[in-house]
């Protein structure tokens, strides 16, 4: 078993001549409410802090203890807060980048190289940087920054909990839990909720509410056209799920239901069916077929149920069309 060296990337850069390598990470990209917190940290060799890890792998008490040690022993650390207004203005990725630049710039003494958790800062820094996928698990400097950002944000959300006790921020930290959603339904948004995130959440909820009705209407229409619906929402770990599988004779029909609302909803639903989506549908259909002992299949046809939603989420229109892969070629597989 290979033991991961938590300073592998820091040592690699130090061997290349850099003397102050900082790690940078954030906390709060996903919640429906509250600010984004971004931290940067330079840890010296031989700092003696034990147990530094991705903040998501640590309990709250352990994070707080480590955060105190990191602040005490780091060569430099900085934490900056990005407001809800800035998140709305620049979107969450843009706000994250701005926050990372600010945190790095606030280090004293300054860093001469930055390791970031997956986020590229090309053209935004005066020093070189390198984004690392899963950096908070590969670099102790990034992990230390993730701990500082998470602990600071949690403390901030507990302050907001005292101001807005009806939402329960101290329990869910602004993430979209069932209790948080129920509070939003009852009280509406607060001043620290992110409007664009709430819009996305409401659209997803509307699609989920409409989803079962759209699938029911699609299944009824297929059966009226002579198809036999075999299964709904068939899932395969690591691949995804297929909304409907139907059969007529030796032909199998794999159907993806796409629901959209507003003007041009049919076109926008169809645009969501990319080549990658069709390949995933094929993998799912073949995986389902492998489990069937008595079904003889000569052809698989891939179709889309394009659903137009009314403003109340009800199905206002439905079309079932073959998926085309360009130049009039239908997406299908023969055996």
Residue pairs with C-beta under 8 A, 6 or more apart in sequence:
4 138
5 11
6 52
6 139
6 140
6 143
7 45
7 139
7 140
8 138
8 139
9 21
9 115
9 130
9 132
9 138
9 139
9 141
10 21
10 43
10 115
10 139
10 140
10 141
13 21
13 113
13 115
14 21
14 45
18 112
18 113
19 112
20 42
20 75
20 76
20 109
20 110
20 111
20 112
20 113
21 42
21 111
21 112
21 113
21 114
21 115
21 141
22 40
22 41
22 42
22 76
22 104
22 107
22 111
22 113
22 114
22 115
22 141
22 145
23 40
23 41
23 42
23 43
23 114
23 115
23 116
23 117
23 135
23 139
23 140
23 141
23 142
23 143
23 144
23 145
24 38
24 39
24 40
24 41
24 100
24 103
24 104
24 114
24 115
24 116
24 117
24 119
24 142
24 145
25 38
25 39
25 55
25 116
25 117
25 135
25 136
25 142
25 143
25 145
25 146
25 149
26 36
26 37
26 38
26 39
26 96
26 99
26 100
26 117
26 146
26 149
27 36
27 37
27 38
27 39
27 55
27 146
27 149
27 150
27 152
27 153
27 154
28 34
28 35
28 36
28 37
28 149
28 153
28 173
28 174
29 36
29 92
29 96
30 175
31 173
31 174
31 175
31 176
31 194
31 197
32 174
32 175
32 176
32 180
32 184
32 193
32 194
32 197
32 198
32 201
33 84
33 160
33 167
33 169
33 174
33 180
33 189
33 190
33 192
33 193
33 194
33 197
34 84
34 153
34 156
34 157
34 160
34 169
34 173
34 174
34 192
35 81
35 82
35 83
35 84
35 87
35 153
35 156
35 192
36 81
36 82
36 87
36 92
36 95
36 96
36 99
36 153
37 79
37 80
37 81
37 82
37 99
37 149
37 150
37 152
37 153
37 156
38 79
38 80
38 82
38 96
38 99
38 100
38 102
38 103
38 149
39 77
39 78
39 79
39 80
39 103
39 145
39 146
39 148
39 149
39 152
40 76
40 77
40 78
40 100
40 103
40 104
40 106
40 107
40 111
40 114
40 145
41 70
41 74
41 76
41 77
41 78
41 141
41 144
41 145
41 148
42 74
42 75
42 76
42 77
42 107
42 109
42 111
42 141
43 49
43 70
43 73
43 74
43 75
43 140
43 141
43 144
44 73
44 74
44 75
47 73
47 74
48 73
49 66
49 69
49 70
49 73
49 144
51 58
51 62
51 66
52 66
52 70
52 140
52 143
52 144
52 147
53 137
53 143
54 136
54 137
54 143
54 146
55 63
55 136
55 143
55 146
55 147
55 149
55 150
55 151
56 136
56 146
56 150
57 137
58 66
58 147
60 154
63 147
63 150
63 151
64 151
66 144
66 147
67 147
67 148
67 151
67 152
70 77
70 144
70 147
70 148
71 77
71 148
74 144
75 109
76 107
76 108
76 109
76 110
76 111
77 107
77 144
77 145
77 148
78 103
78 104
78 106
78 107
78 108
79 103
79 148
79 149
79 152
80 99
80 102
80 103
80 106
81 152
81 156
82 95
82 96
82 98
82 99
84 192
84 193
84 194
86 95
86 98
87 95
87 194
87 196
88 194
88 195
88 196
89 95
90 98
91 196
93 119
96 119
97 119
97 121
97 124
100 114
100 116
100 119
100 121
101 121
101 124
101 125
103 145
104 111
104 114
104 125
104 127
110 127
111 127
112 127
113 127
113 128
113 129
113 130
114 121
114 125
114 127
114 128
114 129
114 130
115 129
115 130
115 131
115 132
115 135
115 139
115 141
115 142
116 129
116 130
116 131
116 132
116 135
116 142
117 131
117 132
117 134
117 135
117 136
117 142
117 145
117 146
118 131
118 132
118 133
118 134
118 135
119 131
120 129
120 131
121 129
121 131
132 138
132 139
132 142
135 142
136 142
136 143
136 145
136 146
137 143
153 173
154 173
157 169
157 170
157 173
157 174
158 169
158 170
160 169
160 174
160 192
161 167
161 168
161 169
161 170
164 190
164 192
166 183
166 186
166 187
167 180
167 183
167 184
167 187
167 190
168 179
168 180
168 183
171 177
171 179
172 179
172 180
174 180
174 192
176 201
181 201
181 205
184 193
184 198
189 195
189 198
206 261
206 309
206 313
207 259
207 309
209 313
210 259
210 307
210 309
210 313
210 314
210 315
211 257
211 259
213 314
213 315
214 257
214 259
214 305
214 307
214 309
214 315
214 318
215 232
215 233
215 243
215 244
215 257
215 305
217 307
217 315
217 318
218 243
218 244
218 255
218 257
218 305
218 307
218 318
218 320
219 229
219 232
219 244
219 246
221 305
221 318
221 320
222 229
222 244
222 246
222 253
222 255
222 320
223 229
225 320
226 248
227 246
227 247
227 248
227 253
228 246
228 247
228 248
229 244
229 245
229 246
230 245
230 246
230 247
231 244
231 245
231 288
232 243
232 244
232 245
233 241
233 242
233 243
234 241
234 242
234 245
234 284
234 288
235 241
235 242
236 283
236 284
236 287
236 288
239 280
239 283
239 284
239 287
240 280
240 284
241 284
242 254
242 255
242 256
242 281
242 284
242 285
242 288
243 255
243 256
243 257
243 305
244 253
244 254
244 255
244 257
244 305
245 252
245 253
245 254
245 255
245 285
245 288
246 252
246 253
246 255
247 253
247 295
247 297
250 296
250 297
250 298
250 299
251 297
251 298
251 299
251 300
251 301
252 285
252 289
252 295
252 297
252 299
252 300
252 301
253 300
253 301
253 302
253 303
254 281
254 282
254 284
254 285
254 300
254 301
254 302
254 303
255 302
255 303
255 304
255 305
255 320
256 273
256 277
256 281
256 302
256 303
256 304
256 305
256 323
257 304
257 305
257 307
258 269
258 270
258 272
258 273
258 304
258 305
258 306
258 307
259 269
259 307
259 308
259 309
259 315
260 266
260 268
260 269
260 272
260 306
260 307
260 308
260 309
261 308
261 309
261 310
261 311
261 313
265 306
265 307
265 308
265 309
265 317
266 306
266 308
266 317
266 319
269 304
269 306
269 307
269 308
270 304
270 306
270 321
273 304
273 323
275 325
278 302
278 323
278 325
278 331
281 302
282 300
282 302
282 333
285 300
285 302
286 300
289 295
289 297
289 300
297 335
298 334
298 335
299 332
299 333
299 334
299 335
300 332
300 333
300 334
301 322
301 330
301 331
301 332
302 322
302 323
302 330
302 331
302 332
303 320
303 321
303 322
303 323
304 320
304 321
304 322
304 323
305 318
305 319
305 320
306 318
306 319
306 320
306 321
307 315
307 317
307 318
308 315
308 316
308 317
308 318
309 315
309 316
310 316
322 330
322 331
322 332
323 330
323 331
324 330
324 331
325 331
